[in-house]
Amino acid sequence: MQPRSTKEPSRRKGSESFQRPEPAVAEKEPVHSQPVSPRDDVQVRIANRAYELHGERGHRQGYALDDWLEAEREILGLECNA
């Protein structure tokens, strides 16, 4: 059996001096300054109402879909009748 060599892998010459330029990262706008579409607004209203219904139900688990559908009926029903 031959002793194992503890050599490190050879590196190319000059690879240490080569650095990739970092891409310019565009700063994102804060979320609160981005325009809200009407669809997003409706979904937020439905989510808030579904959470209210969840609370009215005593925060019992297993009724999330029922609460969401009821909130949709209330919110979208109000908009259709307006």
TIKOL-46499 format. One record per residue: residue number from 1; residue in one letter; z, x, y of N, C-alpha, C in turn. Coordinates in Angstrom, 2 decimals. Layout:
residues N
pos:NUM	code:a	nc3:Z	nc1:X	nc2:Y	cac3:Z	cac1:X	cac2:Y	cc3:Z	cc1:X	cc2:Y
...
END
This chain:
residues 82
pos:1	code:m	nc3:0.00	nc1:0.83	nc2:-1.17	cac3:0.00	cac1:0.00	cac2:0.00	cc3:0.00	cc1:0.88	cc2:1.25
pos:2	code:q	nc3:-0.82	nc1:0.52	nc2:2.21	cac3:-0.91	cac1:1.30	cac2:3.44	cc3:-0.05	cc1:0.66	cc2:4.52
pos:3	code:p	nc3:0.56	nc1:1.47	nc2:5.34	cac3:1.38	cac1:0.91	cac2:6.42	cc3:0.50	cc1:0.14	cc2:7.41
pos:4	code:r	nc3:1.04	nc1:-0.92	nc2:7.95	cac3:0.28	cac1:-1.74	cac2:8.91	cc3:0.18	cc1:-1.02	cc2:10.24
pos:5	code:s	nc3:-0.93	nc1:-1.18	nc2:10.84	cac3:-1.15	cac1:-0.59	cac2:12.14	cc3:-0.56	cc1:-1.51	cc2:13.21
pos:6	code:t	nc3:0.10	nc1:-0.96	nc2:14.17	cac3:0.69	cac1:-1.76	cac2:15.25	cc3:-0.14	cc1:-1.67	cc2:16.51
pos:7	code:k	nc3:-1.42	nc1:-1.41	nc2:16.31	cac3:-2.31	cac1:-1.33	cac2:17.47	cc3:-2.51	cc1:-2.71	cc2:18.07
pos:8	code:e	nc3:-2.62	nc1:-2.74	nc2:19.37	cac3:-2.96	cac1:-3.99	cac2:20.04	cc3:-4.47	cc1:-4.10	cc2:20.06
pos:9	code:p	nc3:-4.99	nc1:-5.30	nc2:20.13	cac3:-6.45	cac1:-5.45	cac2:20.18	cc3:-7.01	cc1:-4.74	cc2:21.40
pos:10	code:s	nc3:-8.17	nc1:-4.15	nc2:21.19	cac3:-8.78	cac1:-3.42	cac2:22.30	cc3:-9.30	cc1:-4.40	cc2:23.34
pos:11	code:r	nc3:-9.21	nc1:-3.99	nc2:24.58	cac3:-9.69	cac1:-4.83	cac2:25.68	cc3:-10.91	cc1:-4.18	cc2:26.29
pos:12	code:r	nc3:-11.74	nc1:-5.01	nc2:26.86	cac3:-12.91	cac1:-4.48	cac2:27.55	cc3:-12.47	cc1:-3.77	cc2:28.83
pos:13	code:k	nc3:-13.16	nc1:-2.75	nc2:29.12	cac3:-12.85	cac1:-2.04	cac2:30.36	cc3:-13.29	cc1:-2.90	cc2:31.54
pos:14	code:g	nc3:-12.47	nc1:-2.94	nc2:32.53	cac3:-12.81	cac1:-3.67	cac2:33.74	cc3:-12.43	cc1:-5.14	cc2:33.68
pos:15	code:s	nc3:-11.95	nc1:-5.62	nc2:32.55	cac3:-11.60	cac1:-7.03	cac2:32.46	cc3:-10.36	cc1:-7.35	cc2:33.29
pos:16	code:e	nc3:-9.51	nc1:-6.34	nc2:33.49	cac3:-8.32	cac1:-6.58	cac2:34.29	cc3:-8.67	cc1:-6.79	cc2:35.77
pos:17	code:s	nc3:-9.75	nc1:-6.17	nc2:36.22	cac3:-10.08	cac1:-6.27	cac2:37.64	cc3:-10.88	cc1:-7.54	cc2:37.95
pos:18	code:f	nc3:-11.44	nc1:-8.17	nc2:36.92	cac3:-12.23	cac1:-9.38	cac2:37.14	cc3:-11.31	cc1:-10.58	cc2:37.20
pos:19	code:q	nc3:-11.37	nc1:-11.31	nc2:38.29	cac3:-10.58	cac1:-12.53	cac2:38.43	cc3:-11.50	cc1:-13.66	cc2:38.82
pos:20	code:r	nc3:-11.32	nc1:-14.75	nc2:38.16	cac3:-12.13	cac1:-15.92	cac2:38.49	cc3:-11.60	cc1:-16.54	cc2:39.78
pos:21	code:p	nc3:-12.50	nc1:-16.93	nc2:40.64	cac3:-12.02	cac1:-17.60	cac2:41.86	cc3:-11.46	cc1:-18.97	cc2:41.50
pos:22	code:e	nc3:-10.36	nc1:-19.32	nc2:42.11	cac3:-9.76	cac1:-20.62	cac2:41.83	cc3:-10.58	cc1:-21.70	cc2:42.53
pos:23	code:p	nc3:-10.88	nc1:-22.78	nc2:41.81	cac3:-11.65	cac1:-23.85	cac2:42.45	cc3:-10.82	cc1:-24.53	cc2:43.54
pos:24	code:a	nc3:-11.50	nc1:-24.93	nc2:44.56	cac3:-10.82	cac1:-25.62	cac2:45.66	cc3:-10.41	cc1:-27.00	cc2:45.17
pos:25	code:v	nc3:-9.15	nc1:-27.31	nc2:45.29	cac3:-8.63	cac1:-28.58	cac2:44.84	cc3:-8.51	cc1:-29.51	cc2:46.04
pos:26	code:a	nc3:-9.19	nc1:-30.62	nc2:45.95	cac3:-9.10	cac1:-31.60	cac2:47.04	cc3:-7.75	cc1:-32.29	cc2:46.96
pos:27	code:e	nc3:-7.10	nc1:-32.41	nc2:48.09	cac3:-5.81	cac1:-33.07	cac2:48.10	cc3:-6.02	cc1:-34.57	cc2:47.94
pos:28	code:k	nc3:-5.19	nc1:-35.16	nc2:47.10	cac3:-5.28	cac1:-36.60	cac2:46.88	cc3:-4.57	cc1:-37.33	cc2:48.01
pos:29	code:e	nc3:-5.10	nc1:-38.50	nc2:48.32	cac3:-4.43	cac1:-39.32	cac2:49.32	cc3:-3.18	cc1:-39.92	cc2:48.69
pos:30	code:p	nc3:-2.13	nc1:-40.10	nc2:49.46	cac3:-0.97	cac1:-40.79	cac2:48.92	cc3:-1.36	cc1:-42.20	cc2:48.48
pos:31	code:v	nc3:-0.69	nc1:-42.68	nc2:47.47	cac3:-1.03	cac1:-43.99	cac2:46.90	cc3:-0.91	cc1:-45.09	cc2:47.95
pos:32	code:h	nc3:0.09	nc1:-45.01	nc2:48.80	cac3:0.30	cac1:-46.09	cac2:49.77	cc3:-0.78	cc1:-46.14	cc2:50.84
pos:33	code:s	nc3:-1.59	nc1:-45.10	nc2:50.98	cac3:-2.63	cac1:-45.13	cac2:52.00	cc3:-3.99	cc1:-45.54	cc2:51.42
pos:34	code:q	nc3:-4.05	nc1:-45.70	nc2:50.10	cac3:-5.30	cac1:-46.12	cac2:49.48	cc3:-5.44	cc1:-47.63	cc2:49.61
pos:35	code:p	nc3:-6.66	nc1:-48.11	nc2:49.83	cac3:-6.84	cac1:-49.56	cac2:49.97	cc3:-6.53	cc1:-50.27	cc2:48.66
pos:36	code:v	nc3:-5.96	nc1:-51.44	nc2:48.78	cac3:-5.62	cac1:-52.24	cac2:47.61	cc3:-6.68	cc1:-53.31	cc2:47.48
pos:37	code:s	nc3:-7.29	nc1:-53.37	nc2:46.31	cac3:-8.30	cac1:-54.40	cac2:46.10	cc3:-7.61	cc1:-55.74	cc2:45.86
pos:38	code:p	nc3:-8.28	nc1:-56.84	nc2:46.11	cac3:-7.68	cac1:-58.15	cac2:45.86	cc3:-7.26	cc1:-58.31	cc2:44.40
pos:39	code:r	nc3:-8.02	nc1:-57.72	nc2:43.49	cac3:-7.69	cac1:-57.85	cac2:42.07	cc3:-6.36	cc1:-57.14	cc2:41.77
pos:40	code:d	nc3:-6.17	nc1:-55.94	nc2:42.35	cac3:-4.91	cac1:-55.24	cac2:42.16	cc3:-3.74	cc1:-56.04	cc2:42.71
pos:41	code:d	nc3:-3.96	nc1:-56.66	nc2:43.86	cac3:-2.92	cac1:-57.46	cac2:44.48	cc3:-2.53	cc1:-58.63	cc2:43.58
pos:42	code:v	nc3:-3.50	nc1:-59.27	nc2:42.98	cac3:-3.23	cac1:-60.41	cac2:42.10	cc3:-2.45	cc1:-59.94	cc2:40.87
pos:43	code:q	nc3:-2.84	nc1:-58.81	nc2:40.31	cac3:-2.12	cac1:-58.32	cac2:39.13	cc3:-0.68	cc1:-57.96	cc2:39.46
pos:44	code:v	nc3:-0.45	nc1:-57.42	nc2:40.65	cac3:0.92	cac1:-57.10	cac2:41.06	cc3:1.72	cc1:-58.39	cc2:41.21
pos:45	code:r	nc3:1.13	nc1:-59.39	nc2:41.80	cac3:1.82	cac1:-60.67	cac2:41.95	cc3:2.14	cc1:-61.30	cc2:40.60
pos:46	code:i	nc3:1.19	nc1:-61.21	nc2:39.67	cac3:1.42	cac1:-61.76	cac2:38.32	cc3:2.54	cc1:-60.99	cc2:37.64
pos:47	code:a	nc3:2.52	nc1:-59.66	nc2:37.75	cac3:3.55	cac1:-58.85	cac2:37.11	cc3:4.93	cc1:-59.17	cc2:37.68
pos:48	code:n	nc3:5.01	nc1:-59.33	nc2:39.00	cac3:6.30	cac1:-59.67	cac2:39.62	cc3:6.79	cc1:-61.03	cc2:39.15
pos:49	code:r	nc3:5.89	nc1:-62.00	nc2:39.08	cac3:6.29	cac1:-63.34	cac2:38.64	cc3:6.69	cc1:-63.33	cc2:37.17
pos:50	code:a	nc3:5.98	nc1:-62.56	nc2:36.34	cac3:6.33	cac1:-62.46	cac2:34.92	cc3:7.72	cc1:-61.86	cc2:34.76
pos:51	code:y	nc3:8.05	nc1:-60.89	nc2:35.60	cac3:9.38	cac1:-60.30	cac2:35.54	cc3:10.44	cc1:-61.31	cc2:35.96
pos:52	code:e	nc3:10.12	nc1:-62.12	nc2:36.97	cac3:11.05	cac1:-63.18	cac2:37.38	cc3:11.28	cc1:-64.16	cc2:36.23
pos:53	code:l	nc3:10.21	nc1:-64.55	nc2:35.56	cac3:10.34	cac1:-65.46	cac2:34.43	cc3:11.17	cc1:-64.83	cc2:33.30
pos:54	code:h	nc3:10.99	nc1:-63.54	nc2:33.10	cac3:11.77	cac1:-62.81	cac2:32.10	cc3:13.26	cc1:-62.89	cc2:32.44
pos:55	code:g	nc3:13.57	nc1:-62.75	nc2:33.72	cac3:14.96	cac1:-62.85	cac2:34.15	cc3:15.51	cc1:-64.26	cc2:34.00
pos:56	code:e	nc3:14.67	nc1:-65.25	nc2:34.32	cac3:15.10	cac1:-66.64	cac2:34.16	cc3:15.36	cc1:-66.98	cc2:32.70
pos:57	code:r	nc3:14.69	nc1:-66.30	nc2:31.82	cac3:14.85	cac1:-66.52	cac2:30.38	cc3:16.09	cc1:-65.79	cc2:29.86
pos:58	code:g	nc3:16.77	nc1:-65.05	nc2:30.70	cac3:17.96	cac1:-64.32	cac2:30.29	cc3:17.66	cc1:-62.93	cc2:29.77
pos:59	code:h	nc3:16.50	nc1:-62.38	nc2:30.15	cac3:16.07	cac1:-61.04	cac2:29.73	cc3:15.99	cc1:-60.91	cc2:28.21
pos:60	code:r	nc3:15.65	nc1:-62.01	nc2:27.55	cac3:15.49	cac1:-61.97	cac2:26.09	cc3:14.17	cc1:-61.32	cc2:25.74
pos:61	code:q	nc3:14.20	nc1:-60.50	nc2:24.72	cac3:13.01	cac1:-59.77	cac2:24.26	cc3:12.11	cc1:-60.69	cc2:23.44
pos:62	code:g	nc3:10.82	nc1:-60.34	nc2:23.38	cac3:9.88	cac1:-61.05	cac2:22.53	cc3:9.06	cc1:-62.12	cc2:23.22
pos:63	code:y	nc3:9.22	nc1:-62.27	nc2:24.52	cac3:8.49	cac1:-63.31	cac2:25.24	cc3:7.62	cc1:-62.76	cc2:26.36
pos:64	code:a	nc3:7.30	nc1:-61.48	nc2:26.30	cac3:6.54	cac1:-60.85	cac2:27.38	cc3:5.18	cc1:-61.51	cc2:27.58
pos:65	code:l	nc3:4.48	nc1:-61.77	nc2:26.49	cac3:3.16	cac1:-62.40	cac2:26.61	cc3:3.28	cc1:-63.80	cc2:27.17
pos:66	code:d	nc3:4.26	nc1:-64.54	nc2:26.71	cac3:4.46	cac1:-65.90	cac2:27.23	cc3:4.75	cc1:-65.87	cc2:28.73
pos:67	code:d	nc3:5.61	nc1:-64.93	nc2:29.14	cac3:5.94	cac1:-64.82	cac2:30.56	cc3:4.71	cc1:-64.44	cc2:31.38
pos:68	code:w	nc3:3.90	nc1:-63.50	nc2:30.85	cac3:2.69	cac1:-63.07	cac2:31.57	cc3:1.70	cc1:-64.23	cc2:31.70
pos:69	code:l	nc3:1.47	nc1:-64.96	nc2:30.62	cac3:0.50	cac1:-66.06	cac2:30.66	cc3:0.98	cc1:-67.18	cc2:31.59
pos:70	code:e	nc3:2.27	nc1:-67.46	nc2:31.57	cac3:2.81	cac1:-68.47	cac2:32.48	cc3:2.65	cc1:-68.03	cc2:33.93
pos:71	code:a	nc3:2.91	nc1:-66.76	nc2:34.20	cac3:2.74	cac1:-66.23	cac2:35.55	cc3:1.28	cc1:-66.29	cc2:35.98
pos:72	code:e	nc3:0.36	nc1:-65.97	nc2:35.05	cac3:-1.07	cac1:-66.09	cac2:35.37	cc3:-1.44	cc1:-67.51	cc2:35.72
pos:73	code:r	nc3:-0.95	nc1:-68.46	nc2:34.92	cac3:-1.26	cac1:-69.87	cac2:35.20	cc3:-0.75	cc1:-70.27	cc2:36.58
pos:74	code:e	nc3:0.45	nc1:-69.83	nc2:36.92	cac3:1.01	cac1:-70.19	cac2:38.22	cc3:0.23	cc1:-69.54	cc2:39.37
pos:75	code:i	nc3:0.00	nc1:-68.23	nc2:39.27	cac3:-0.64	cac1:-67.51	cac2:40.37	cc3:-2.11	cc1:-67.89	cc2:40.50
pos:76	code:l	nc3:-2.84	nc1:-67.84	nc2:39.39	cac3:-4.26	cac1:-68.15	cac2:39.46	cc3:-4.51	cc1:-69.63	cc2:39.68
pos:77	code:g	nc3:-3.62	nc1:-70.47	nc2:39.20	cac3:-3.74	cac1:-71.90	cac2:39.44	cc3:-3.57	cc1:-72.23	cc2:40.90
pos:78	code:l	nc3:-2.65	nc1:-71.52	nc2:41.56	cac3:-2.43	cac1:-71.74	cac2:42.99	cc3:-3.66	cc1:-71.32	cc2:43.78
pos:79	code:e	nc3:-4.31	nc1:-70.22	nc2:43.35	cac3:-5.49	cac1:-69.73	cac2:44.08	cc3:-6.69	cc1:-70.64	cc2:43.85
pos:80	code:c	nc3:-6.83	nc1:-71.20	nc2:42.66	cac3:-7.97	cac1:-72.06	cac2:42.37	cc3:-7.86	cc1:-73.39	cc2:43.12
pos:81	code:n	nc3:-6.65	nc1:-73.86	nc2:43.31	cac3:-6.45	cac1:-75.13	cac2:44.01	cc3:-6.47	cc1:-74.98	cc2:45.51
pos:82	code:a	nc3:-6.39	nc1:-73.77	nc2:46.01	cac3:-6.34	cac1:-73.56	cac2:47.47	cc3:-7.71	cc1:-73.69	cc2:48.09
END
